[in-house]
Structures are given as structure tokens and as C-alpha cells.
Amino acid sequence: MQVPANFEYAKATTVEETLALLARHGDEARVVAGGHSLLPMMKLRLAQPEALIDINGVTELSRIRIEGGMLCVGALVRHAELLDSPVAGEHFPILHDAERVIADPVVRNRGTVGGSLCQADPSEDLSAAFGALKASAVIRGPDGERTVSLREFHTGPYETVVEPGELLIELRVPIRPGGSSAYEKVERRVGDWPLAAAGAALWLDGGRITDAGIGLTAVRAEHFVAPEAEDVLRGAVPSEELFAEAGRVAAEHCDPGSDQRGPADYKRHLAGELTTRALRRAYGRSQA
């Protein structure tokens, strides 16, 4: 029988109350919302927090809004809510693409955007999607608020820059003219972790690519992105040959491992092919 170790439980209704509870319970406290990653680990005793702080009542973190020329997505926004958000889909269709292939409706109805990013699973979809969009993460702690590029948010597998006593508040994505995006994923079965996945964002002006973002997951791309492939695209005229070259460079700069989901060479091939497909789809959307 799988039984967690003993822990204290507290509920918070505001960010300030959450931070106070984190300070009171110390480094061994953990925040829980959806709990789809943390609770199974606790049942196996791979994680043994001394206290759980339930933030499901912190409604201020559940909003999706446009503010200051940015799409702001609260950390407590459920996957299903982001998938259903017209404003998110209008500006960044990559977010709908990614959310549509995350797990299943049960998980999407309870799992949160912030929980997924803070879990920092090497195969997590939203890290690649938000990485491609060059989003920023807003983190609040006892010393105030700080903003970190999502490309610096993950420091390693299951590790982030969020320190003990701090809380991820929201994700912010700049809304820029001429932008489009897409996400492509290959999985063994519907709702599974990806064998590989790629997200692409393009910003165009005058028939040229002024900026580009490429996110990769499940293939050991550093910080879930492929900046070398982005350099290939920036300033160039979109073409099938250009997208294929960017895919080749993206594959070259990832380092997948062989496991039960497939051999490393196949995953590397997928990284390149899916990057090309995502770029093609993003560009097609910009021309629609």
C-alpha cells in the first residue's frame, strides 16, 4: 500500500498568506494546487514534505488577461482554462496546440500552468511552448517580486530558480505585431509524455523573419530552447529550405537519450522534423 509520510496541511486564500505559511513552515514546505506530480511522489515517498500549503483558494492567481501589451497567465490557471481562452488562442495559438495534447481532460481540469512549469519535468510541454514565445516568469518572495526569463527559469531536471519561501505568480508573454506560432508533438499514445515535441514562434515584417523562437522538449535541449536554430531564421525570407535547415540545426544541438520511448537517434530525427513542421505551420497561420 502506498501511503505518504505524515505532514501538516494548511490552506491559503491570498499570495501574502501563502508566503507567510511558507516562511512559517520552512524549507520543507511544498505548495500544492493540482497535485498530479507531487501527490504520486508523496505516495511513493520520493517526496516527503513536512507541510503542504493548498493554494486552490488563491483566486488572484487564476486570471488570464492582457495588461501592458502582454498576455498574463496566472500560475493557478488550469490547463483546460488556458485551452479554452479565446484571448490566449488569438495571440498565441501555440498555447492551444500544446494544451490540446497535454495528458487527458481529467488532468487538464485540475492541473495548473504554474505547477507544470515548477515541476520542471524534462518532457513537459508548456516549458517548450512558453520558451518559444520568450515568456517571463514573475516570482514573489519575502524580499519582493522579481521577473526571470523563462529561458533561465529551469536550472536542470526538476529544478527551477524558485527558491524556498518564494512563489511563482504568473507568466507574461509580450504581444508583438506580425507574430504566429505552432506546436508539434509525437507521443506513443494520446495523452502520453512526448517522444519529442517542438514549438515555433515567428515574427515577420516586410516578408522577412524579424525574430524567431524555437522550443524543444524531451530531447535534452538546454533550457527547452534551440537558440542556434533561431539564429538561422532571424533576418531571412521564409521558405521550406530555411525551415528544414533550422530543423537540422535544432536537432544538432539537442542531446536525447535512449529509453523505453525510443532510441536517441530517432528522437534527434524527430526534433528536427517537428521543428520544421512547427515552423511551416506557424508561417502558414501568419499568411491565413
DOPAGU-499958 format. One line per 2 residues: their letters; for each residue x, y, z of N, C-alpha, C. Coordinates in steps of 0.1 Angstrom, whole numbers, padded with zeros to 4 digits. Layout:
REM residues N
A> X/Y/Z/X/Y/Z/X/Y/Z; ...
END
This chain:
REM residues 288
MQ> 0008/-0012/0000/0000/0000/0000/0009/0012/0000; 0005/0022/-0008/0013/0035/-0009/0006/0045/0000
VP> 0014/0049/0010/0009/0059/0020/0020/0069/0022; 0016/0082/0021/0026/0093/0023/0030/0093/0037
AN> 0042/0099/0040/0046/0102/0053/0037/0113/0059; 0037/0114/0072/0029/0124/0079/0033/0138/0075
FE> 0024/0147/0073/0026/0161/0070/0016/0170/0076; 0019/0183/0078/0009/0193/0082/0002/0198/0069
YA> -0010/0203/0071/-0018/0208/0060/-0023/0222/0063; -0022/0231/0054/-0027/0245/0056/-0033/0250/0043
KA> -0043/0258/0043/-0049/0264/0031/-0047/0279/0032; -0044/0284/0020/-0042/0299/0018/-0052/0305/0009
TT> -0056/0317/0011/-0065/0324/0002/-0059/0336/-0005; -0047/0340/-0001/-0040/0351/-0008/-0026/0348/-0010
VE> -0019/0355/-0019/-0005/0353/-0021/0003/0356/-0008; -0001/0367/-0001/0006/0371/0011/0005/0360/0022
ET> -0007/0354/0023/-0009/0343/0033/-0001/0331/0029; 0000/0328/0016/0009/0317/0011/0023/0319/0015
LA> 0028/0331/0013/0042/0334/0016/0044/0333/0031; 0035/0338/0039/0036/0337/0054/0036/0322/0058
LL> 0028/0314/0052/0028/0300/0056/0041/0293/0052; 0046/0297/0040/0059/0291/0036/0070/0295/0045
AR> 0070/0308/0050/0080/0312/0059/0079/0305/0073; 0066/0303/0077/0064/0296/0090/0069/0281/0090
HG> 0066/0275/0079/0069/0260/0078/0083/0257/0073; 0090/0267/0067/0104/0265/0064/0106/0258/0050
DE> 0118/0254/0048/0123/0249/0035/0116/0236/0031; 0110/0228/0041/0104/0215/0037/0089/0216/0034
AR> 0084/0228/0033/0070/0230/0029/0069/0230/0014; 0058/0225/0009/0055/0225/-0005/0041/0230/-0008
VV> 0040/0238/-0019/0028/0243/-0024/0021/0233/-0033; 0008/0231/-0031/0000/0222/-0039/-0012/0228/-0045
AG> -0015/0225/-0057/-0028/0230/-0064/-0034/0218/-0071; -0029/0215/-0083/-0035/0203/-0090/-0030/0190/-0083
GH> -0017/0190/-0080/-0011/0178/-0072/-0008/0166/-0081; -0009/0167/-0094/-0008/0155/-0102/0006/0149/-0102
SL> 0016/0157/-0099/0030/0153/-0099/0034/0150/-0084; 0031/0160/-0075/0035/0159/-0061/0029/0148/-0054
LP> 0016/0146/-0055/0009/0136/-0047/0014/0122/-0050; 0015/0118/-0063/0021/0104/-0065/0035/0102/-0059
MM> 0043/0113/-0060/0056/0112/-0054/0056/0110/-0039; 0046/0117/-0033/0045/0115/-0018/0040/0101/-0015
KL> 0031/0096/-0023/0026/0082/-0020/0037/0072/-0021; 0047/0074/-0030/0059/0066/-0031/0070/0069/-0022
RL> 0068/0080/-0014/0078/0086/-0005/0091/0090/-0012; 0089/0094/-0025/0100/0100/-0032/0101/0115/-0028
AQ> 0090/0120/-0023/0089/0133/-0017/0082/0132/-0004; 0088/0139/0006/0083/0138/0020/0083/0152/0026
PE> 0074/0161/0020/0073/0174/0026/0068/0174/0040; 0072/0183/0049/0067/0184/0062/0054/0191/0063
AL> 0051/0199/0053/0039/0207/0053/0034/0209/0038; 0021/0208/0036/0015/0211/0023/0007/0224/0025
ID> 0009/0233/0016/0001/0245/0016/-0008/0245/0003; -0021/0244/0005/-0030/0243/-0005/-0034/0258/-0010
IN> -0031/0261/-0023/-0033/0274/-0028/-0045/0275/-0038; -0054/0264/-0038/-0065/0265/-0047/-0075/0276/-0044
GV> -0074/0282/-0032/-0083/0293/-0029/-0077/0307/-0032; -0064/0307/-0038/-0058/0320/-0041/-0063/0324/-0055
TE> -0075/0329/-0056/-0081/0332/-0068/-0074/0343/-0077; -0066/0351/-0070/-0059/0362/-0078/-0049/0356/-0087
LS> -0045/0343/-0086/-0036/0337/-0095/-0043/0329/-0106; -0056/0331/-0107/-0064/0322/-0117/-0068/0330/-0129
RI> -0062/0342/-0131/-0067/0350/-0142/-0058/0350/-0155; -0065/0351/-0166/-0058/0353/-0179/-0062/0367/-0184
RI> -0053/0376/-0186/-0056/0389/-0190/-0046/0395/-0199; -0049/0406/-0206/-0040/0414/-0213/-0037/0427/-0205
EG> -0024/0429/-0203/-0020/0441/-0195/-0006/0446/-0199; -0005/0459/-0202/0008/0464/-0206/0013/0458/-0218
GM> 0005/0454/-0228/0010/0448/-0240/0015/0434/-0239; 0010/0427/-0228/0014/0414/-0226/0002/0405/-0222
LC> 0003/0392/-0226/-0006/0382/-0222/-0001/0377/-0208; -0009/0379/-0198/-0005/0375/-0184/-0014/0362/-0180
VG> -0007/0352/-0177/-0013/0339/-0174/-0010/0336/-0159; -0020/0336/-0150/-0017/0333/-0136/-0012/0319/-0134
AL> -0004/0317/-0124/0002/0304/-0121/-0009/0293/-0118; -0020/0298/-0113/-0031/0288/-0109/-0041/0286/-0120
VR> -0039/0291/-0132/-0048/0289/-0143/-0047/0274/-0147; -0058/0267/-0148/-0059/0253/-0151/-0056/0251/-0166
HA> -0050/0240/-0170/-0048/0237/-0184/-0060/0239/-0192; -0071/0234/-0187/-0084/0235/-0195/-0088/0249/-0197
EL> -0085/0258/-0187/-0088/0272/-0189/-0080/0279/-0199; -0067/0275/-0200/-0058/0281/-0210/-0062/0276/-0224
LD> -0066/0263/-0225/-0070/0258/-0237/-0083/0265/-0242; -0092/0268/-0233/-0105/0275/-0237/-0104/0290/-0238
SP> -0092/0296/-0235/-0091/0310/-0235/-0091/0316/-0249; -0101/0324/-0254/-0100/0330/-0267/-0089/0340/-0269
VA> -0086/0347/-0258/-0075/0357/-0259/-0061/0351/-0261; -0059/0340/-0254/-0046/0332/-0255/-0045/0326/-0269
GE> -0056/0320/-0274/-0055/0314/-0287/-0054/0324/-0298; -0060/0336/-0296/-0059/0346/-0307/-0045/0351/-0309
HF> -0038/0354/-0298/-0024/0359/-0299/-0014/0348/-0300; -0016/0337/-0293/-0005/0327/-0293/-0011/0313/-0295
PI> -0015/0309/-0307/-0021/0296/-0309/-0012/0284/-0305; 0001/0286/-0303/0009/0275/-0298/0004/0271/-0284
LH> -0001/0279/-0276/-0006/0275/-0263/-0018/0266/-0264; -0027/0269/-0273/-0038/0259/-0275/-0033/0246/-0281
DA> -0023/0247/-0291/-0018/0235/-0296/-0012/0226/-0285; -0004/0232/-0276/0003/0224/-0266/-0007/0219/-0256
ER> -0016/0227/-0251/-0026/0223/-0241/-0035/0211/-0247; -0038/0212/-0259/-0046/0201/-0265/-0040/0187/-0264
VI> -0027/0186/-0263/-0020/0173/-0263/-0014/0170/-0249; -0018/0178/-0239/-0013/0175/-0226/-0022/0165/-0219
AD> -0018/0154/-0216/-0025/0144/-0208/-0039/0142/-0213; -0049/0143/-0204/-0063/0140/-0207/-0072/0150/-0200
PV> -0085/0150/-0203/-0094/0160/-0197/-0093/0160/-0182; -0092/0149/-0175/-0091/0148/-0161/-0080/0156/-0155
VR> -0068/0154/-0161/-0056/0161/-0157/-0057/0176/-0161; -0062/0179/-0173/-0063/0193/-0177/-0073/0201/-0169
NR> -0083/0195/-0163/-0093/0202/-0155/-0087/0206/-0141; -0077/0199/-0136/-0071/0202/-0123/-0057/0207/-0123
GT> -0049/0202/-0133/-0035/0206/-0133/-0034/0221/-0137; -0023/0227/-0132/-0021/0241/-0134/-0009/0244/-0142
VG> -0009/0256/-0149/0002/0261/-0157/0014/0262/-0148; 0013/0269/-0136/0024/0271/-0127/0030/0258/-0122
GS> 0021/0248/-0119/0025/0235/-0114/0034/0228/-0124; 0029/0228/-0137/0037/0222/-0147/0051/0227/-0149
LC> 0052/0241/-0149/0065/0247/-0151/0074/0245/-0139; 0068/0245/-0127/0076/0244/-0115/0081/0229/-0113
QA> 0073/0220/-0118/0077/0206/-0117/0090/0204/-0125; 0091/0211/-0136/0103/0211/-0144/0107/0197/-0150
DP> 0097/0189/-0153/0099/0176/-0159/0106/0178/-0173; 0116/0171/-0176/0124/0173/-0189/0115/0170/-0201
SE> 0103/0164/-0199/0094/0162/-0211/0082/0170/-0210; 0082/0181/-0203/0070/0189/-0201/0067/0198/-0213
DL> 0055/0199/-0217/0051/0206/-0229/0051/0221/-0228; 0046/0227/-0218/0044/0241/-0217/0058/0248/-0215
SA> 0068/0241/-0210/0081/0248/-0209/0087/0251/-0223; 0084/0242/-0233/0089/0244/-0246/0080/0255/-0253
AF> 0067/0255/-0250/0058/0264/-0257/0061/0278/-0252; 0062/0280/-0239/0064/0294/-0234/0079/0298/-0237
GA> 0088/0288/-0237/0102/0291/-0241/0103/0297/-0255; 0095/0291/-0264/0095/0296/-0278/0089/0310/-0279
LK> 0080/0313/-0270/0074/0326/-0270/0082/0337/-0263; 0093/0332/-0257/0102/0341/-0249/0095/0348/-0238
AS> 0087/0340/-0230/0079/0345/-0219/0088/0348/-0207; 0083/0355/-0197/0089/0357/-0185/0081/0352/-0173
AV> 0088/0348/-0163/0081/0343/-0151/0082/0353/-0140; 0071/0356/-0133/0071/0365/-0122/0071/0357/-0109
IR> 0080/0360/-0100/0082/0352/-0088/0082/0362/-0076; 0074/0359/-0066/0073/0367/-0054/0078/0360/-0042
GP> 0085/0367/-0034/0090/0361/-0021/0090/0371/-0010; 0097/0368/0001/0097/0377/0012/0104/0390/0009
DG> 0113/0390/0000/0120/0402/-0004/0114/0410/-0016; 0102/0406/-0020/0096/0413/-0031/0094/0405/-0043
ER> 0092/0411/-0054/0089/0405/-0067/0101/0406/-0076; 0103/0395/-0084/0114/0395/-0095/0108/0389/-0107
TV> 0114/0393/-0118/0109/0387/-0131/0121/0380/-0138; 0119/0368/-0142/0130/0360/-0148/0126/0355/-0161
SL> 0135/0356/-0171/0132/0350/-0184/0129/0335/-0182; 0119/0330/-0189/0117/0315/-0188/0128/0307/-0193
RE> 0137/0314/-0202/0149/0307/-0207/0160/0306/-0196; 0157/0311/-0184/0166/0310/-0173/0159/0304/-0161
FH> 0146/0301/-0163/0138/0296/-0152/0142/0282/-0147; 0145/0273/-0157/0148/0259/-0154/0163/0258/-0153
TG> 0168/0253/-0141/0182/0251/-0139/0187/0237/-0141; 0178/0228/-0143/0181/0214/-0145/0168/0205/-0144
PY> 0169/0192/-0146/0157/0184/-0145/0151/0185/-0131; 0139/0189/-0130/0131/0190/-0118/0137/0202/-0109
ET> 0144/0211/-0115/0149/0222/-0107/0146/0236/-0114; 0143/0246/-0106/0140/0259/-0111/0147/0269/-0102
VV> 0146/0282/-0107/0152/0293/-0099/0143/0297/-0087; 0131/0291/-0086/0122/0295/-0075/0128/0289/-0062
EP> 0131/0299/-0053/0138/0295/-0040/0128/0291/-0030; 0132/0284/-0019/0123/0281/-0008/0117/0294/-0002
GE> 0105/0295/0000/0098/0307/0005/0093/0316/-0006; 0095/0312/-0019/0091/0320/-0030/0079/0313/-0037
LL> 0072/0321/-0045/0060/0315/-0052/0060/0321/-0066; 0058/0312/-0076/0056/0316/-0090/0042/0323/-0091
IE> 0041/0335/-0096/0029/0342/-0096/0022/0341/-0110; 0029/0344/-0120/0023/0344/-0134/0034/0343/-0145
LR> 0029/0340/-0157/0037/0341/-0169/0033/0353/-0177; 0043/0360/-0183/0040/0371/-0191/0046/0369/-0205
VP> 0038/0371/-0215/0043/0369/-0229/0040/0383/-0237; 0051/0389/-0242/0049/0401/-0249/0041/0399/-0262
IR> 0032/0408/-0265/0024/0407/-0277/0030/0416/-0287; 0036/0410/-0298/0043/0418/-0308/0036/0417/-0321
PG> 0036/0427/-0330/0029/0426/-0343/0036/0416/-0352; 0028/0410/-0361/0034/0401/-0371/0038/0387/-0366
GS> 0032/0383/-0354/0036/0371/-0348/0026/0359/-0351; 0032/0347/-0351/0024/0335/-0352/0032/0324/-0346
SA> 0025/0312/-0343/0032/0302/-0336/0025/0289/-0338; 0032/0278/-0334/0026/0264/-0335/0034/0254/-0327
YE> 0028/0243/-0324/0034/0233/-0316/0031/0219/-0322; 0041/0211/-0323/0040/0197/-0328/0046/0187/-0319
KV> 0039/0176/-0317/0043/0166/-0307/0041/0152/-0313; 0050/0143/-0310/0049/0129/-0312/0049/0121/-0299
ER> 0039/0113/-0297/0037/0105/-0285/0033/0091/-0288; 0036/0082/-0279/0033/0068/-0281/0018/0065/-0282
RV> 0010/0073/-0273/-0004/0072/-0273/-0010/0085/-0268; -0022/0087/-0271/-0028/0100/-0267/-0027/0103/-0253
GD> -0022/0115/-0250/-0020/0120/-0236/-0007/0116/-0229; 0001/0109/-0236/0014/0104/-0231/0024/0115/-0231
WP> 0035/0113/-0223/0047/0122/-0225/0052/0121/-0239; 0058/0132/-0244/0063/0131/-0258/0075/0123/-0260
LA> 0076/0116/-0271/0090/0111/-0276/0098/0123/-0279; 0092/0133/-0285/0098/0146/-0288/0087/0156/-0292
AA> 0090/0169/-0289/0080/0179/-0293/0087/0192/-0296; 0082/0200/-0305/0088/0213/-0308/0077/0224/-0310
GA> 0081/0235/-0305/0072/0247/-0306/0080/0258/-0314; 0073/0265/-0322/0079/0276/-0330/0071/0288/-0330
AL> 0078/0300/-0329/0071/0313/-0329/0079/0321/-0339; 0072/0328/-0348/0078/0336/-0358/0072/0350/-0357
WL> 0080/0360/-0359/0076/0374/-0361/0081/0379/-0374; 0072/0384/-0383/0075/0388/-0396/0072/0403/-0399
DG> 0080/0408/-0408/0078/0422/-0412/0084/0424/-0426; 0076/0429/-0436/0081/0431/-0449/0086/0418/-0456
GR> 0080/0407/-0453/0084/0394/-0459/0096/0388/-0453; 0101/0393/-0442/0113/0387/-0436/0110/0383/-0421
IT> 0117/0374/-0416/0116/0370/-0402/0124/0379/-0393; 0117/0387/-0386/0125/0397/-0377/0129/0390/-0364
DA> 0122/0380/-0360/0126/0373/-0347/0119/0359/-0348; 0125/0350/-0340/0120/0336/-0340/0123/0330/-0327
GI> 0114/0321/-0323/0116/0313/-0311/0114/0298/-0313; 0122/0290/-0308/0120/0275/-0310/0122/0269/-0297
GL> 0112/0261/-0293/0112/0254/-0280/0112/0239/-0283; 0120/0231/-0275/0121/0217/-0277/0119/0210/-0263
TA> 0112/0199/-0263/0111/0191/-0251/0113/0176/-0253; 0118/0170/-0242/0120/0155/-0242/0133/0151/-0250
VR> 0141/0161/-0254/0153/0158/-0262/0165/0164/-0256; 0164/0168/-0243/0176/0174/-0236/0181/0187/-0243
AE> 0172/0195/-0247/0177/0208/-0252/0178/0218/-0240; 0190/0224/-0239/0192/0233/-0227/0182/0244/-0226
HF> 0176/0245/-0214/0165/0254/-0211/0153/0253/-0220; 0151/0241/-0227/0140/0238/-0235/0140/0246/-0248
VA> 0151/0252/-0252/0150/0261/-0264/0162/0257/-0273; 0162/0262/-0286/0172/0260/-0296/0176/0273/-0302
PE> 0184/0281/-0295/0188/0294/-0299/0197/0294/-0312; 0204/0283/-0314/0212/0283/-0327/0203/0282/-0339
AE> 0192/0275/-0338/0183/0274/-0349/0175/0287/-0351; 0173/0294/-0340/0167/0307/-0341/0175/0317/-0349
DV> 0189/0316/-0347/0198/0324/-0354/0197/0322/-0369; 0195/0310/-0373/0194/0306/-0388/0182/0314/-0394
LR> 0171/0316/-0386/0159/0321/-0391/0159/0337/-0391; 0165/0342/-0382/0164/0357/-0380/0169/0365/-0392
GA> 0161/0373/-0397/0165/0381/-0409/0163/0375/-0422; 0159/0362/-0423/0158/0355/-0435/0144/0356/-0441
VP> 0143/0353/-0454/0130/0351/-0460/0124/0337/-0458; 0112/0336/-0453/0107/0322/-0451/0106/0314/-0463
SE> 0110/0301/-0461/0110/0292/-0472/0111/0278/-0466; 0107/0268/-0474/0107/0254/-0470/0122/0250/-0467
EL> 0131/0254/-0475/0145/0251/-0473/0150/0257/-0460; 0146/0270/-0457/0150/0276/-0445/0145/0269/-0433
FA> 0133/0265/-0433/0127/0258/-0422/0134/0244/-0420; 0137/0237/-0431/0144/0224/-0430/0158/0226/-0424
EA> 0165/0237/-0427/0178/0240/-0422/0177/0243/-0407; 0167/0251/-0403/0165/0253/-0389/0163/0241/-0381
GR> 0155/0232/-0387/0152/0219/-0381/0165/0211/-0379; 0173/0211/-0389/0186/0204/-0389/0195/0209/-0377
VA> 0196/0222/-0376/0204/0228/-0366/0198/0225/-0352; 0185/0226/-0351/0179/0223/-0338/0182/0209/-0333
AE> 0181/0199/-0343/0184/0185/-0340/0199/0184/-0336; 0207/0191/-0342/0222/0190/-0340/0225/0194/-0326
HC> 0218/0204/-0320/0221/0210/-0307/0213/0204/-0296; 0206/0193/-0298/0199/0186/-0286/0207/0173/-0284
DP> 0204/0167/-0272/0212/0156/-0268/0203/0145/-0261; 0193/0140/-0269/0184/0130/-0263/0191/0117/-0259
GS> 0184/0110/-0250/0189/0097/-0245/0180/0086/-0250; 0185/0074/-0251/0177/0063/-0254/0170/0058/-0241
DQ> 0157/0054/-0243/0150/0049/-0232/0138/0041/-0237; 0128/0038/-0229/0117/0029/-0233/0109/0036/-0243
RG> 0110/0049/-0245/0102/0056/-0255/0109/0056/-0269; 0122/0052/-0270/0128/0052/-0283/0143/0055/-0282
PA> 0150/0051/-0293/0165/0054/-0293/0168/0068/-0295; 0180/0072/-0291/0184/0086/-0292/0184/0092/-0306
DY> 0189/0084/-0316/0189/0088/-0330/0175/0092/-0335; 0165/0083/-0332/0152/0086/-0336/0146/0099/-0330
KR> 0149/0101/-0317/0144/0113/-0310/0151/0125/-0317; 0164/0124/-0320/0170/0136/-0326/0164/0139/-0340
HL> 0161/0128/-0347/0154/0130/-0360/0141/0137/-0358; 0134/0132/-0348/0121/0138/-0345/0122/0153/-0342
AG> 0132/0157/-0334/0134/0171/-0330/0136/0179/-0342; 0143/0175/-0352/0145/0183/-0365/0132/0183/-0373
EL> 0126/0172/-0375/0114/0171/-0383/0102/0179/-0377; 0101/0178/-0363/0090/0185/-0357/0092/0200/-0357
TT> 0105/0204/-0356/0108/0219/-0357/0104/0224/-0370; 0108/0216/-0381/0104/0221/-0394/0089/0222/-0396
RA> 0082/0212/-0391/0067/0212/-0392/0061/0223/-0384; 0066/0226/-0372/0061/0237/-0364/0063/0251/-0371
LR> 0075/0252/-0377/0078/0265/-0384/0069/0266/-0396; 0067/0255/-0403/0058/0256/-0415/0044/0259/-0411
RA> 0039/0253/-0400/0026/0256/-0396/0024/0270/-0391; 0034/0275/-0383/0033/0289/-0378/0033/0299/-0389
YG> 0042/0296/-0399/0042/0306/-0411/0029/0305/-0419; 0024/0293/-0420/0011/0292/-0427/0000/0300/-0420
RS> 0000/0299/-0407/-0010/0307/-0400/-0008/0322/-0402; 0004/0327/-0403/0006/0341/-0405/0001/0346/-0418
QA> 0000/0337/-0428/-0004/0340/-0441/-0019/0338/-0443; -0026/0332/-0434/-0040/0330/-0435/-0049/0342/-0434
END
